[in-house]
Amino acid sequence: MSSDITGKTRILGIIGCPVSHSLSPLMQNAALQALGLDYVYVPFLVTDAGVAAAVNGLRHLGVEGFNVTIPHKTAIIPLLDRLDPTAAFIGAVNTVKREGTALIGYNTDGIGFIRSLQEDLGFASKGTTVLVLGAGGAGRGAVAALCEAGVSAIIVANRSRDKGEALLADFRGIFADVKFTLASLELADLEVHLRSTDLLVNTTSVGMNGTHFAGIELSALKPGAMVYDMVYAPIETPLLAAARDEGIRCANGIGMLVAQGEAAFAIWTGQKPPSGVMEKRLLLALA
């Protein structure tokens, strides 16, 4: 990011609701500045009702690209001109690039998620059983990435049964070797599944404001199981605090945020960000 914003400065950003908590502007601007690129990355608060108008506005304002966060990762798809094959396969978009007047949707969440599981938890996905909390855009990305990484079984727990069933229906025909199960977030239902789970993943926004899942007893988890919370602010969510109390190996979403952000940066600028710059800026902010 240039120290001076001029008429030539290119604009990147992020849309979501809420978006004030996002640390993406800090890490993306740090990488832009490190490379001396004349871009600036800014947050845009966009409500559900305003998604279509906002995307149309970003298109005509000439914004070079933007990230998409909760709750717009699936709602944005009909508003785009085309999708990268990975985004089309997942059915969710977290990165958009403008090419001329066209908006192209990508998904870098899966790349970031699997890399973080490997680097932050040492988790090897092949042959495992994973319990995924949430069936939104982030949940879809997680399920797709886990299937491609070779898991044996996936349990999706979601408040809306219809939404959970729709997610699993989309993937059953593609990954015939994976056992898919739908669960509720009720304690009695989850406890049975926790006993066979190797990894518990939260893909929802629960935990962002100190909220927690009332029906999850981590003591019921299979011995040696791990917990991953995609929420990264606060740095320790109630779910992670509970995991640490039980002596369960766990990690937050910082590693995923960095990895997906680096991939998005390369899509927009055609350059790889300097190694470690984004993570260093994030950790400084969270400290």
Secondary structure, 3 states (H helix, E strand, C coil): CCCCCCCCCEEEEEEECCCCCCCHHHHHHHHHHHHCCCEEEEEEECCHHHHHHHHHHHHHHCCCEEEECCCCCCCCHHHCCEECHHHHHHCCCCEEEEECCEEEEECCHHHHHHHHHHHHHCCCCCCCEEEEECCCHHHHHHHHHHHHCCCCEEEEECCCHHHHHHHHHHHHCCCCCCEEEEECCCHHHHHHHHCCCCEEEECCCCCCCCCCCCCCCHHHCCCCCEEEECCCCCCCCHHHHHHHHCCCCEECCHHHHHHHHHHHHHHHHCCCCCCCHHHHHHHHHHC
